[in-house]
Amino acid sequence: MINELLATLNEKQQQAVSAPPNHQLILAGAGSGKTRVLVHRMIWLITTQHVSPHAILAVTFTNKAAQEMRNRMGELLNTSVAKMWVGTFHGLAHRLLRMHWQDAGLPEGFQILDSDDQLRYIKRVIKSLDLDDTRWKPKQAQGFINSKKDAGLRPHHIEPGFDLFVKTQLKIYQAYEAMCQQAGVVDFAEILLRTYELLRDNKALLEHYQQRFQYILVDEFQDTNAIQYAWLRQLAGACNFLTIVGDDDQSIYGWRGAKIENIRKFTQDFPQAQVIRLEQNYRSTQNILSASNALISHNTARLGKELWTQDGEGEPIALYEAFNEIDEAQFVTSEIKKWGQLHSFAEVAILYRSNAQSRVLEESLIQAGIPYRIYGGQRFFERAEIKDALAYIRLVAHTHDGAAFERVVNWPTRGIGEQTQALIREQSRQSQQSLWDAAVFLIQHDVLSARAAKALQQFLTLIEALREMAFNAHSLHEQVEAVIKGSGLIEQYKATDRDKMLSRLENLEELISAARQYHPEHDEGSLLNSFLAHAALEAGEEQADPHQACVQLMTLHSAKGLEFPLVFMCGLEEGLFPHQMAIAEHKHVEEERRLCYVGMTRAMKKLVLSYAQCRRFHGREAMSPPSRFITEIPEEFLSPVRVRKTPKASGGGYRTVSMPVNPVQAFLPFPLGARVKHEKFGLGTVLAYEGQGEHARVQVNFEKLGSKWLVLAYAHLQSASEHYV
């Protein structure tokens, strides 16, 4: 079987798959078939090297990628691989913590805090420390804590010196840790750090897993952070083999902790590692690849590779200079409309650097009647009604879950106001109790007013009743259904407007369906706990609804891992892309260039780049030069285009023509060769025209600044002479 599988691979892929046991760095360019290589490598180890599937640890960055890997392996091996250790960093680490919760210093039923719940905890901490939350912002503290955990740093590892900011953040970090430990909860960053510490501080446990996982394979290695790489090195030890697959040219997540240095220093940490480059691309045309290669070559300290394909040169990359963002959107829409006459709209993606750019594009698509979808919109497990329902379920499962308690104690509203909640929080802080126990204490000791005590007691009684209903249910989905129906959420949402009501009720029904369809991969305790962990880990991973046959709009960061026959990259202007905040630092500009490279290599057949002379952004109008990334692409791979509106009698719309463009001679305010004066640019000579109406442009050769194209409606040119050249 393995010979048949190898026959489907190219030479470099075969080399990577069948390499003898050793450390490997596989530099996998965009569209080079890295998932296929990873899957075939594992199959090769199992079938030819007789490695047990349970001796392999495979790490991916999304649950979707992990499931795809398992599915491919199961099909090729014709057997179930469900029990293999294939998953995300967080998923695998969570599995270890569940199995060794006592050694990790956690309660058996520990819960996972999502980002919102973590922020609630931090707000409580800031209040308990009597800090001004307008000065010491909870979001800022959240970022500080997560970044330190990602770097493997506990509060006692950090020396603040005389820095008041760091001193205060450390106080918040310490108090936050104590609150989480008391409540038996972990945040996402804690999952990885706690797992690393679990193995670091338990020699026997570390030796057990080092002996078990002889082969460790890691996808998207360029996106690893400090603690993830430390964990991998820890498991590899001195005897196991690491195969890492990544592309330093696609490292675009430095802003969230990814360390491009990890992939660059891998061969230093493992000097015997074999380096294999996968450079044959199976996605894009050679023109797109050559332009992308040229662009990324401007980055320094690259590991280096040159993408190529056997699929032909293809079309040059179209480059459009728009008058403004409206003109840019209309041009994109016009091109998509033409594409849609022969192809599916689902084959088209519009990429942009900032979400704020989507509004004008959306308006243009709506006016043209072209269906579209914002890719990466609000995801199922992140929707408010789902988080509300999950909070009830979490509180039913574990009454000490403070974040869940705070989310639903007065939702639906039941007369437990902010003053009562503040008393509960203060009692919890003073007595080191959970919020639930603090609430019980306040009721028993008559601290609250009769009205507040009654409302709070009704809430506690409701949760106890839901606990009894859930634990008497025969199946997981019946437990979930019992809690949702008993919580009062359905009645609450029925009171909202009809459109929102239907959507929210459908989503709650979908949550029950999710519970009905849920089957844990591993039998590791309570099914309800397992489902709650699944919901927390899956949050933000997948869309709730299947894709419609429509144009996809997304940020460049969202586009990573995707591909489309036709790709538009809009807004290639200095200050927008590269982003203004990145221009000051060389390393940030290089990450922006990698982001541009990622966007370009999403295109399979046709790539269109566009920029605007003038753009209204964040409420103000500005003129910016074209992005440096455009100038870094050799002209031989670019085909600049101009468009002009055809008369309505001819059907309207845009007509694309290659440069140079013959100027439009009708209705010209100044004849060709006329001397004109611009308030800012001074004297010049009219060289050419194009377009009509409000979009008409004029090319003027100014005496001091040279040739410029100007929008007539904005230029306010004045006649300077009646003499023509």
Protein Blocks (a to p, Z undefined) as FASTA:
>chain_A
ZZmmmmmpcfklmmmmmpccddddddddehklpmmmmmmmmmmmmmmnopafklpccddf
bfklmmmmmmmmmmmnopafklpccddfklmmmmmmmmmmmmnopafklccddfklmmmm
mmmmmmmnopafklmgfklmmmmmmmmmmnopafklpcgkjafklmmmmmmmmmmmmmmm
mnopacfklmmmmmmmmmmmmmklmmmmmmmmmbccdehkllpcfklmmmmmmmnmmmbc
cdddddfklccklmnopafklmmmmmmmmmmbccdddfbdckbcfklmmmmmmmmmmpgh
iebiadddfebjbjaddddddfblmlmmmmmmmmmmmmmmmmcfklpccddfbfklmmmm
mmmmmmnopacddehiacfklpfklmmmmmmmmmmmmmklmklmmmmmmgccehiafklm
mmmmmmmmmnopafklmmmmmmmnomacfklmmmmmmmmmmmmmmmmmmmmpmbfklmmm
mmmmmnommmmmmmmcfklmmmmmmmmmmmmmmmmmpccfbdgbjfklmmmmmmmmmgok
acfbdcddddddddfklmgopacfbacdehiaghjlccfklmmpmklmmmmmmmmmmmmm
mpmkbccddddfbdceehiacdddddfklmmpcfklpccdddddddfknngajddddddd
dddfehpfbdghiacddfklopaddfbdedehjlbccddddfklopadddfklnopacfb
fbdZZ
